[in-house]
Amino acid sequence: MWVDSSDYERALERAWEHTREWLRALPGRPVRPSNTADDVTAVFGGPLPASGLDPAAVIDFLAEHAEPGLMAMQSGRFFGWVIGGTVPAGMAADWMVSAWDQNTGLRFATPATAGIEEAAGQWLLELLGLPEGSDVGFATGASMANFTALAAARWRQLSNAGWDVNIGGLQGAPKLRVLVGAERHESLDMALRFLGLGTPEVVRADHQGRIDPADLRNALEADPGRGPTIVCLQAGNLHSGAFDSFPETISAAKNHGAWVHVDGAFGLWAAAVPGLRQLVEGVESADSWGTDAHKTLNVPYDAGIVVVRDVEALRSAIGMHAEYLMQDDHGPGDPMEKVPELSRRARGVPVWAALRSLGGDGVRQLVAGRAECAAELARRLAEVPGVEVLNDVVFTQLSLAFGSDERTRAVTDYIMADGRVWMSGSRWQGRDILRVSVTNWSTDSSDLDIAVQAIRDALEATA
């Protein structure tokens, strides 16, 4: 039986009203949630009711009882982890994606969303200065973007060594050598584990977390006949925001026939800004790149992006064929050949919407503005007695300490309990730190005022 659109309207109207209330409250509400996960489960759980509930009433219940457990991650005062907010066009497009309900795996079946994703991919290559003709896939996040790129690397490097991993698997295959920096993101290790490649070889990093080019060259030269090799580099260190030296490291890797992958979860976006481009000089010479639009571009989840120069390697490693799937034999390839999913939402559409609403100039202003806010916050905090800014603030990350580890932990606990801002604790270079990520598109000087005052209050309270 056909369902009339009015069956959706009351639920959607209630969802819109609650969403509007949430967005209006963001500027003044505490960032931290007031309820725990256990509190929320107690309200939402229990035995499944035998009878259903009106959809609009479900939405009202959801909004009322979830709100105390929500973190205001969309607030300009959220500085914990590298998480952006949501630009308006991205959010609205994401709603449209849900309404359209397109399973974006095949160009033939979903030409609208597949074509929009292809357009977004071309814009991304242009913005980031990556090789024309590369495949662009939209994964769930940076972790799966890295996984996808490394699957392509595994296929190509083993193929070059005379082994078809799709047929023979890894048992009996030549051993793949993977080199990573000492301060790589742990999601790389996870991806390598998923791919059956085990623990990577670790190359020394400097005091800002950049891989040491000389140590990388030494590692590559130590046993040049050891086997096919993958080198993983980083655009944007988790704690310092530092970038590996791509001209030196990529040259060294290529001299030894290695595939080079760049984890640029948040930092790859520096390539879009002329004033920041020197941070990623030479990055376009790599073979694959992973990034995440929900971070620096401020697009709703899911928004991972994988870019692979070697189209054959990506599609051979990730794609599949079945008689019932009407696949497109033309150049762009099907979306299902570029990420490890058959069934998925059209997650590239909000990326397109964000890019189209901002334009190239808007993207450059967005990225540059986050770096400028981080630099301003670092300058202001450096003037506060008792605050140590431990890193060179080159992009959007700050690592702070307050004397002893004990004092730093106390300040961190105060900040998180206070709720005016959210910053996360971590450990870096042998010290406990308070880590600050300036990622949200709406963060401005007034938010920085609140952040500085919260840290001043924390220092006073923990003296």
Secondary structure as a PSIPRED ss2 file (coil, helix, strand):
# PSIPRED VFORMAT (PSIPRED V4.0)

   1 M C   1.000  0.000  0.000
   2 W C   1.000  0.000  0.000
   3 V C   1.000  0.000  0.000
   4 D C   1.000  0.000  0.000
   5 S C   1.000  0.000  0.000
   6 S H   0.000  1.000  0.000
   7 D H   0.000  1.000  0.000
   8 Y H   0.000  1.000  0.000
   9 E H   0.000  1.000  0.000
  10 R H   0.000  1.000  0.000
  11 A H   0.000  1.000  0.000
  12 L H   0.000  1.000  0.000
  13 E H   0.000  1.000  0.000
  14 R H   0.000  1.000  0.000
  15 A H   0.000  1.000  0.000
  16 W H   0.000  1.000  0.000
  17 E H   0.000  1.000  0.000
  18 H H   0.000  1.000  0.000
  19 T H   0.000  1.000  0.000
  20 R H   0.000  1.000  0.000
  21 E H   0.000  1.000  0.000
  22 W H   0.000  1.000  0.000
  23 L H   0.000  1.000  0.000
  24 R H   0.000  1.000  0.000
  25 A H   0.000  1.000  0.000
  26 L C   1.000  0.000  0.000
  27 P C   1.000  0.000  0.000
  28 G C   1.000  0.000  0.000
  29 R C   1.000  0.000  0.000
  30 P C   1.000  0.000  0.000
  31 V C   1.000  0.000  0.000
  32 R C   1.000  0.000  0.000
  33 P C   1.000  0.000  0.000
  34 S C   1.000  0.000  0.000
  35 N C   1.000  0.000  0.000
  36 T C   1.000  0.000  0.000
  37 A H   0.000  1.000  0.000
  38 D H   0.000  1.000  0.000
  39 D H   0.000  1.000  0.000
  40 V H   0.000  1.000  0.000
  41 T H   0.000  1.000  0.000
  42 A H   0.000  1.000  0.000
  43 V H   0.000  1.000  0.000
  44 F H   0.000  1.000  0.000
  45 G C   1.000  0.000  0.000
  46 G C   1.000  0.000  0.000
  47 P C   1.000  0.000  0.000
  48 L C   1.000  0.000  0.000
  49 P C   1.000  0.000  0.000
  50 A C   1.000  0.000  0.000
  51 S C   1.000  0.000  0.000
  52 G C   1.000  0.000  0.000
  53 L C   1.000  0.000  0.000
  54 D C   1.000  0.000  0.000
  55 P H   0.000  1.000  0.000
  56 A H   0.000  1.000  0.000
  57 A H   0.000  1.000  0.000
  58 V H   0.000  1.000  0.000
  59 I H   0.000  1.000  0.000
  60 D H   0.000  1.000  0.000
  61 F H   0.000  1.000  0.000
  62 L H   0.000  1.000  0.000
  63 A H   0.000  1.000  0.000
  64 E H   0.000  1.000  0.000
  65 H H   0.000  1.000  0.000
  66 A H   0.000  1.000  0.000
  67 E H   0.000  1.000  0.000
  68 P H   0.000  1.000  0.000
  69 G H   0.000  1.000  0.000
  70 L C   1.000  0.000  0.000
  71 M C   1.000  0.000  0.000
  72 A C   1.000  0.000  0.000
  73 M C   1.000  0.000  0.000
  74 Q C   1.000  0.000  0.000
  75 S C   1.000  0.000  0.000
  76 G C   1.000  0.000  0.000
  77 R C   1.000  0.000  0.000
  78 F E   0.000  0.000  1.000
  79 F C   1.000  0.000  0.000
  80 G C   1.000  0.000  0.000
  81 W C   1.000  0.000  0.000
  82 V C   1.000  0.000  0.000
  83 I C   1.000  0.000  0.000
  84 G C   1.000  0.000  0.000
  85 G C   1.000  0.000  0.000
  86 T C   1.000  0.000  0.000
  87 V C   1.000  0.000  0.000
  88 P H   0.000  1.000  0.000
  89 A H   0.000  1.000  0.000
  90 G H   0.000  1.000  0.000
  91 M H   0.000  1.000  0.000
  92 A H   0.000  1.000  0.000
  93 A H   0.000  1.000  0.000
  94 D H   0.000  1.000  0.000
  95 W H   0.000  1.000  0.000
  96 M H   0.000  1.000  0.000
  97 V H   0.000  1.000  0.000
  98 S H   0.000  1.000  0.000
  99 A H   0.000  1.000  0.000
 100 W H   0.000  1.000  0.000
 101 D C   1.000  0.000  0.000
 102 Q C   1.000  0.000  0.000
 103 N C   1.000  0.000  0.000
 104 T C   1.000  0.000  0.000
 105 G C   1.000  0.000  0.000
 106 L C   1.000  0.000  0.000
 107 R C   1.000  0.000  0.000
 108 F C   1.000  0.000  0.000
 109 A C   1.000  0.000  0.000
 110 T C   1.000  0.000  0.000
 111 P H   0.000  1.000  0.000
 112 A H   0.000  1.000  0.000
 113 T H   0.000  1.000  0.000
 114 A H   0.000  1.000  0.000
 115 G H   0.000  1.000  0.000
 116 I H   0.000  1.000  0.000
 117 E H   0.000  1.000  0.000
 118 E H   0.000  1.000  0.000
 119 A H   0.000  1.000  0.000
 120 A H   0.000  1.000  0.000
 121 G H   0.000  1.000  0.000
 122 Q H   0.000  1.000  0.000
 123 W H   0.000  1.000  0.000
 124 L H   0.000  1.000  0.000
 125 L H   0.000  1.000  0.000
 126 E H   0.000  1.000  0.000
 127 L H   0.000  1.000  0.000
 128 L H   0.000  1.000  0.000
 129 G C   1.000  0.000  0.000
 130 L C   1.000  0.000  0.000
 131 P C   1.000  0.000  0.000
 132 E C   1.000  0.000  0.000
 133 G C   1.000  0.000  0.000
 134 S C   1.000  0.000  0.000
 135 D E   0.000  0.000  1.000
 136 V E   0.000  0.000  1.000
 137 G E   0.000  0.000  1.000
 138 F E   0.000  0.000  1.000
 139 A E   0.000  0.000  1.000
 140 T C   1.000  0.000  0.000
 141 G C   1.000  0.000  0.000
 142 A H   0.000  1.000  0.000
 143 S H   0.000  1.000  0.000
 144 M H   0.000  1.000  0.000
 145 A H   0.000  1.000  0.000
 146 N H   0.000  1.000  0.000
 147 F H   0.000  1.000  0.000
 148 T H   0.000  1.000  0.000
 149 A H   0.000  1.000  0.000
 150 L H   0.000  1.000  0.000
 151 A H   0.000  1.000  0.000
 152 A H   0.000  1.000  0.000
 153 A H   0.000  1.000  0.000
 154 R H   0.000  1.000  0.000
 155 W H   0.000  1.000  0.000
 156 R H   0.000  1.000  0.000
 157 Q H   0.000  1.000  0.000
 158 L H   0.000  1.000  0.000
 159 S H   0.000  1.000  0.000
 160 N H   0.000  1.000  0.000
 161 A C   1.000  0.000  0.000
 162 G C   1.000  0.000  0.000
 163 W C   1.000  0.000  0.000
 164 D C   1.000  0.000  0.000
 165 V H   0.000  1.000  0.000
 166 N H   0.000  1.000  0.000
 167 I H   0.000  1.000  0.000
 168 G H   0.000  1.000  0.000
 169 G C   1.000  0.000  0.000
 170 L C   1.000  0.000  0.000
 171 Q C   1.000  0.000  0.000
 172 G C   1.000  0.000  0.000
 173 A C   1.000  0.000  0.000
 174 P C   1.000  0.000  0.000
 175 K C   1.000  0.000  0.000
 176 L C   1.000  0.000  0.000
 177 R E   0.000  0.000  1.000
 178 V E   0.000  0.000  1.000
 179 L E   0.000  0.000  1.000
 180 V E   0.000  0.000  1.000
 181 G E   0.000  0.000  1.000
 182 A C   1.000  0.000  0.000
 183 E C   1.000  0.000  0.000
 184 R C   1.000  0.000  0.000
 185 H C   1.000  0.000  0.000
 186 E H   0.000  1.000  0.000
 187 S H   0.000  1.000  0.000
 188 L H   0.000  1.000  0.000
 189 D H   0.000  1.000  0.000
 190 M H   0.000  1.000  0.000
 191 A H   0.000  1.000  0.000
 192 L H   0.000  1.000  0.000
 193 R H   0.000  1.000  0.000
 194 F H   0.000  1.000  0.000
 195 L C   1.000  0.000  0.000
 196 G C   1.000  0.000  0.000
 197 L C   1.000  0.000  0.000
 198 G C   1.000  0.000  0.000
 199 T C   1.000  0.000  0.000
 200 P C   1.000  0.000  0.000
 201 E E   0.000  0.000  1.000
 202 V E   0.000  0.000  1.000
 203 V E   0.000  0.000  1.000
 204 R C   1.000  0.000  0.000
 205 A E   0.000  0.000  1.000
 206 D C   1.000  0.000  0.000
 207 H C   1.000  0.000  0.000
 208 Q C   1.000  0.000  0.000
 209 G C   1.000  0.000  0.000
 210 R C   1.000  0.000  0.000
 211 I E   0.000  0.000  1.000
 212 D C   1.000  0.000  0.000
 213 P H   0.000  1.000  0.000
 214 A H   0.000  1.000  0.000
 215 D H   0.000  1.000  0.000
 216 L H   0.000  1.000  0.000
 217 R H   0.000  1.000  0.000
 218 N H   0.000  1.000  0.000
 219 A H   0.000  1.000  0.000
 220 L H   0.000  1.000  0.000
 221 E H   0.000  1.000  0.000
 222 A H   0.000  1.000  0.000
 223 D C   1.000  0.000  0.000
 224 P C   1.000  0.000  0.000
 225 G C   1.000  0.000  0.000
 226 R C   1.000  0.000  0.000
 227 G C   1.000  0.000  0.000
 228 P C   1.000  0.000  0.000
 229 T E   0.000  0.000  1.000
 230 I E   0.000  0.000  1.000
 231 V E   0.000  0.000  1.000
 232 C E   0.000  0.000  1.000
 233 L E   0.000  0.000  1.000
 234 Q E   0.000  0.000  1.000
 235 A E   0.000  0.000  1.000
 236 G C   1.000  0.000  0.000
 237 N C   1.000  0.000  0.000
 238 L C   1.000  0.000  0.000
 239 H C   1.000  0.000  0.000
 240 S C   1.000  0.000  0.000
 241 G C   1.000  0.000  0.000
 242 A C   1.000  0.000  0.000
 243 F E   0.000  0.000  1.000
 244 D C   1.000  0.000  0.000
 245 S C   1.000  0.000  0.000
 246 F H   0.000  1.000  0.000
 247 P H   0.000  1.000  0.000
 248 E H   0.000  1.000  0.000
 249 T H   0.000  1.000  0.000
 250 I H   0.000  1.000  0.000
 251 S H   0.000  1.000  0.000
 252 A H   0.000  1.000  0.000
 253 A H   0.000  1.000  0.000
 254 K H   0.000  1.000  0.000
 255 N H   0.000  1.000  0.000
 256 H C   1.000  0.000  0.000
 257 G C   1.000  0.000  0.000
 258 A C   1.000  0.000  0.000
 259 W E   0.000  0.000  1.000
 260 V E   0.000  0.000  1.000
 261 H E   0.000  0.000  1.000
 262 V E   0.000  0.000  1.000
 263 D E   0.000  0.000  1.000
 264 G C   1.000  0.000  0.000
 265 A C   1.000  0.000  0.000
 266 F C   1.000  0.000  0.000
 267 G H   0.000  1.000  0.000
 268 L H   0.000  1.000  0.000
 269 W H   0.000  1.000  0.000
 270 A H   0.000  1.000  0.000
 271 A H   0.000  1.000  0.000
 272 A H   0.000  1.000  0.000
 273 V C   1.000  0.000  0.000
 274 P C   1.000  0.000  0.000
 275 G C   1.000  0.000  0.000
 276 L C   1.000  0.000  0.000
 277 R H   0.000  1.000  0.000
 278 Q H   0.000  1.000  0.000
 279 L H   0.000  1.000  0.000
 280 V H   0.000  1.000  0.000
 281 E C   1.000  0.000  0.000
 282 G C   1.000  0.000  0.000
 283 V H   0.000  1.000  0.000
 284 E H   0.000  1.000  0.000
 285 S H   0.000  1.000  0.000
 286 A C   1.000  0.000  0.000
 287 D C   1.000  0.000  0.000
 288 S E   0.000  0.000  1.000
 289 W E   0.000  0.000  1.000
 290 G E   0.000  0.000  1.000
 291 T E   0.000  0.000  1.000
 292 D E   0.000  0.000  1.000
 293 A C   1.000  0.000  0.000
 294 H C   1.000  0.000  0.000
 295 K C   1.000  0.000  0.000
 296 T C   1.000  0.000  0.000
 297 L C   1.000  0.000  0.000
 298 N C   1.000  0.000  0.000
 299 V C   1.000  0.000  0.000
 300 P C   1.000  0.000  0.000
 301 Y C   1.000  0.000  0.000
 302 D C   1.000  0.000  0.000
 303 A C   1.000  0.000  0.000
 304 G E   0.000  0.000  1.000
 305 I E   0.000  0.000  1.000
 306 V E   0.000  0.000  1.000
 307 V E   0.000  0.000  1.000
 308 V E   0.000  0.000  1.000
 309 R C   1.000  0.000  0.000
 310 D C   1.000  0.000  0.000
 311 V H   0.000  1.000  0.000
 312 E H   0.000  1.000  0.000
 313 A H   0.000  1.000  0.000
 314 L H   0.000  1.000  0.000
 315 R H   0.000  1.000  0.000
 316 S H   0.000  1.000  0.000
 317 A H   0.000  1.000  0.000
 318 I H   0.000  1.000  0.000
 319 G C   1.000  0.000  0.000
 320 M C   1.000  0.000  0.000
 321 H C   1.000  0.000  0.000
 322 A C   1.000  0.000  0.000
 323 E C   1.000  0.000  0.000
 324 Y C   1.000  0.000  0.000
 325 L C   1.000  0.000  0.000
 326 M C   1.000  0.000  0.000
 327 Q C   1.000  0.000  0.000
 328 D C   1.000  0.000  0.000
 329 D C   1.000  0.000  0.000
 330 H C   1.000  0.000  0.000
 331 G C   1.000  0.000  0.000
 332 P C   1.000  0.000  0.000
 333 G C   1.000  0.000  0.000
 334 D C   1.000  0.000  0.000
 335 P H   0.000  1.000  0.000
 336 M H   0.000  1.000  0.000
 337 E H   0.000  1.000  0.000
 338 K C   1.000  0.000  0.000
 339 V C   1.000  0.000  0.000
 340 P C   1.000  0.000  0.000
 341 E C   1.000  0.000  0.000
 342 L C   1.000  0.000  0.000
 343 S C   1.000  0.000  0.000
 344 R C   1.000  0.000  0.000
 345 R C   1.000  0.000  0.000
 346 A C   1.000  0.000  0.000
 347 R C   1.000  0.000  0.000
 348 G H   0.000  1.000  0.000
 349 V H   0.000  1.000  0.000
 350 P H   0.000  1.000  0.000
 351 V H   0.000  1.000  0.000
 352 W H   0.000  1.000  0.000
 353 A H   0.000  1.000  0.000
 354 A H   0.000  1.000  0.000
 355 L H   0.000  1.000  0.000
 356 R H   0.000  1.000  0.000
 357 S H   0.000  1.000  0.000
 358 L H   0.000  1.000  0.000
 359 G H   0.000  1.000  0.000
 360 G H   0.000  1.000  0.000
 361 D H   0.000  1.000  0.000
 362 G H   0.000  1.000  0.000
 363 V H   0.000  1.000  0.000
 364 R H   0.000  1.000  0.000
 365 Q H   0.000  1.000  0.000
 366 L H   0.000  1.000  0.000
 367 V H   0.000  1.000  0.000
 368 A H   0.000  1.000  0.000
 369 G H   0.000  1.000  0.000
 370 R H   0.000  1.000  0.000
 371 A H   0.000  1.000  0.000
 372 E H   0.000  1.000  0.000
 373 C H   0.000  1.000  0.000
 374 A H   0.000  1.000  0.000
 375 A H   0.000  1.000  0.000
 376 E H   0.000  1.000  0.000
 377 L H   0.000  1.000  0.000
 378 A H   0.000  1.000  0.000
 379 R H   0.000  1.000  0.000
 380 R H   0.000  1.000  0.000
 381 L H   0.000  1.000  0.000
 382 A H   0.000  1.000  0.000
 383 E C   1.000  0.000  0.000
 384 V C   1.000  0.000  0.000
 385 P C   1.000  0.000  0.000
 386 G C   1.000  0.000  0.000
 387 V C   1.000  0.000  0.000
 388 E E   0.000  0.000  1.000
 389 V E   0.000  0.000  1.000
 390 L C   1.000  0.000  0.000
 391 N C   1.000  0.000  0.000
 392 D C   1.000  0.000  0.000
 393 V C   1.000  0.000  0.000
 394 V C   1.000  0.000  0.000
 395 F C   1.000  0.000  0.000
 396 T C   1.000  0.000  0.000
 397 Q E   0.000  0.000  1.000
 398 L E   0.000  0.000  1.000
 399 S E   0.000  0.000  1.000
 400 L E   0.000  0.000  1.000
 401 A E   0.000  0.000  1.000
 402 F C   1.000  0.000  0.000
 403 G C   1.000  0.000  0.000
 404 S C   1.000  0.000  0.000
 405 D H   0.000  1.000  0.000
 406 E H   0.000  1.000  0.000
 407 R H   0.000  1.000  0.000
 408 T H   0.000  1.000  0.000
 409 R H   0.000  1.000  0.000
 410 A H   0.000  1.000  0.000
 411 V H   0.000  1.000  0.000
 412 T H   0.000  1.000  0.000
 413 D H   0.000  1.000  0.000
 414 Y H   0.000  1.000  0.000
 415 I H   0.000  1.000  0.000
 416 M H   0.000  1.000  0.000
 417 A H   0.000  1.000  0.000
 418 D H   0.000  1.000  0.000
 419 G C   1.000  0.000  0.000
 420 R C   1.000  0.000  0.000
 421 V C   1.000  0.000  0.000
 422 W E   0.000  0.000  1.000
 423 M C   1.000  0.000  0.000
 424 S E   0.000  0.000  1.000
 425 G E   0.000  0.000  1.000
 426 S E   0.000  0.000  1.000
 427 R E   0.000  0.000  1.000
 428 W E   0.000  0.000  1.000
 429 Q C   1.000  0.000  0.000
 430 G C   1.000  0.000  0.000
 431 R E   0.000  0.000  1.000
 432 D E   0.000  0.000  1.000
 433 I E   0.000  0.000  1.000
 434 L E   0.000  0.000  1.000
 435 R E   0.000  0.000  1.000
 436 V E   0.000  0.000  1.000
 437 S E   0.000  0.000  1.000
 438 V C   1.000  0.000  0.000
 439 T C   1.000  0.000  0.000
 440 N C   1.000  0.000  0.000
 441 W C   1.000  0.000  0.000
 442 S C   1.000  0.000  0.000
 443 T C   1.000  0.000  0.000
 444 D C   1.000  0.000  0.000
 445 S H   0.000  1.000  0.000
 446 S H   0.000  1.000  0.000
 447 D H   0.000  1.000  0.000
 448 L H   0.000  1.000  0.000
 449 D H   0.000  1.000  0.000
 450 I H   0.000  1.000  0.000
 451 A H   0.000  1.000  0.000
 452 V H   0.000  1.000  0.000
 453 Q H   0.000  1.000  0.000
 454 A H   0.000  1.000  0.000
 455 I H   0.000  1.000  0.000
 456 R H   0.000  1.000  0.000
 457 D H   0.000  1.000  0.000
 458 A H   0.000  1.000  0.000
 459 L H   0.000  1.000  0.000
 460 E H   0.000  1.000  0.000
 461 A H   0.000  1.000  0.000
 462 T C   1.000  0.000  0.000
 463 A C   1.000  0.000  0.000
